Amino acid sequence: MKFLTITIAIFLQVIWGITNVNGQDGHFTQFYNIPAYANPALVGTSHTSYRVSTIYRDQWFSALNEPLTSFAFSGDLKFDMGGDSKYPDFVGVGIMFFNDKVNALDFTTNQISVSGSYTKLLDKSSEQYLGIGLQTSIQTKSIGYGKLFFGDQFNSIDGFTNPTREDLTSNNLGFFDLSLGLNYSGELIPNHKINLGLSAFHILSPNISFYNSDPILEDRYDSRSLLPTRWSLHGNYKYTVNKNMSSETRFYINRQNPFSEVNISHLLGFYNPKFPERYFFAGPGIRATKVKDIGMGIESFNVTAGVNYNKVVVSASFDQPINPVIRNRRNFSSFEISFILFGDYDNQVDICPKF
């Protein structure tokens, strides 16, 4: 009980002290289901030799004819590095593909990443591990000018049919990116597992402007648009109540100036003792955001439910906005579905949430 009290106190302190944080990157409600997108140190930390994950998010599908969509696919492998036969150090390698599209503007982001991690055993009795991860990425962005209209195109009668005089630059760009991460996990007392991680994405702050700098005007006008570093703090606390039930609280906090985001969720797992690898889980969550000149507030709540059947996990989430600035709230909901395949069980070490 003392351990639980301390854990809650630390968690509340972190939440209280980090209310200035948010993100510009695409986000997923089921962030743990794409480990490389949450933290490169999570690559290779499944309880099996390999893991294949995919996730799809459809945002504002009932409000827009062409909603915002996000898709990610990842695969990672774990290689034991010797030491203790049951609790060895291990190396993880993985690859991830990410696609985000604002269909109404034909604005597309594609990313392919390669990640590597090394996880060191700290204490065998409490199964404490500390891992570090590195991720390199190539990212491209493109925009279709065919869906954009400017004021000078209006024909004063019935539409935007005139040509534009806007100086339109190249509609695509690409850049190299680099990310780092740390991850800690352990079971300090039986049936109480914790996981904490910290990661930094876009540490090179790449330039994502479609315009090239003008040497004549650069002293008066900066055409660059630097992508801020995204700092992410995540964690979970899982308590195995009995053979029939488990309880897990998760949080995921992003800071990417000048925005911030806090995600908190809780899942209950329901087991059949005769088939421990077949269970159902479900639970609620909330997302709070902070936007410049608006402040911090609860943006939405969500519900996640899924099933783990042996080596396959399928789960779905539904997000409903509750922010008062959105008047027609029912039209801005989002739907998310994920699929995970685990393979080649080598041991019983479980240092990464399966949800």
ZIGIRA-V25944 format. One record per backbone hydrogen bond with DSSP energy under -1.0 kcal/mol. CO is the residue of the C=O (numbers start at 1). NH is the residue of the N-H. If there is no record, write none. Layout:
CO:NH / CO:NH
//
This chain:
1:5 / 2:6 / 3:7 / 4:8 / 5:9 / 6:10 / 7:11 / 8:12 / 9:13 / 10:14 / 11:15 / 12:16 / 13:17 / 18:21 / 22:256 / 29:31 / 30:33 / 31:34 / 34:37 / 34:38 / 35:39 / 39:42 / 40:43 / 42:45 / 49:78 / 50:343 / 51:76 / 52:341 / 53:74 / 54:339 / 55:72 / 56:337 / 57:70 / 58:335 / 59:68 / 60:64 / 68:59 / 69:101 / 70:57 / 71:99 / 72:55 / 73:97 / 74:53 / 75:95 / 76:51 / 77:93 / 79:91 / 82:89 / 89:81 / 90:119 / 91:79 / 92:117 / 93:77 / 94:115 / 95:75 / 96:113 / 97:73 / 98:111 / 99:71 / 100:109 / 101:69 / 101:103 / 102:105 / 102:107 / 107:102 / 108:142 / 109:100 / 110:140 / 111:98 / 112:138 / 113:96 / 114:136 / 115:94 / 116:134 / 117:92 / 118:132 / 119:90 / 120:130 / 123:128 / 126:187 / 128:122 / 128:123 / 129:185 / 130:120 / 131:183 / 132:118 / 133:181 / 134:116 / 135:179 / 136:114 / 137:177 / 138:112 / 139:175 / 140:110 / 141:173 / 142:108 / 144:147 / 145:148 / 150:153 / 151:154 / 153:162 / 159:155 / 159:161 / 166:168 / 171:143 / 173:141 / 175:139 / 177:137 / 178:203 / 179:135 / 180:200 / 181:133 / 182:198 / 183:131 / 184:196 / 185:129 / 186:194 / 189:192 / 191:240 / 193:238 / 194:186 / 195:236 / 196:184 / 197:234 / 198:182 / 199:232 / 200:180 / 201:230 / 202:205 / 206:227 / 214:218 / 217:220 / 217:221 / 225:208 / 230:201 / 231:255 / 232:199 / 233:253 / 234:197 / 235:251 / 236:195 / 237:249 / 238:193 / 239:247 / 244:271 / 245:242 / 246:269 / 247:239 / 248:267 / 249:237 / 250:265 / 251:235 / 252:263 / 253:233 / 254:261 / 255:231 / 256:259 / 259:22 / 259:256 / 260:22 / 260:290 / 261:254 / 262:288 / 263:252 / 264:286 / 265:250 / 267:248 / 268:282 / 269:246 / 270:280 / 272:275 / 275:278 / 277:310 / 279:308 / 280:270 / 281:306 / 282:268 / 283:304 / 284:266 / 285:302 / 286:264 / 287:299 / 287:300 / 288:262 / 289:297 / 290:260 / 291:294 / 291:295 / 295:291 / 297:289 / 299:322 / 299:323 / 300:287 / 301:320 / 302:285 / 303:318 / 304:283 / 305:316 / 306:281 / 307:314 / 308:279 / 309:312 / 311:342 / 312:309 / 313:340 / 314:307 / 315:338 / 316:305 / 317:336 / 318:303 / 319:334 / 320:301 / 323:326 / 327:329 / 328:331 / 329:332 / 333:60 / 334:319 / 335:58 / 336:317 / 337:56 / 338:315 / 339:54 / 340:313 / 341:52 / 343:49 / 343:50 / 344:49
//
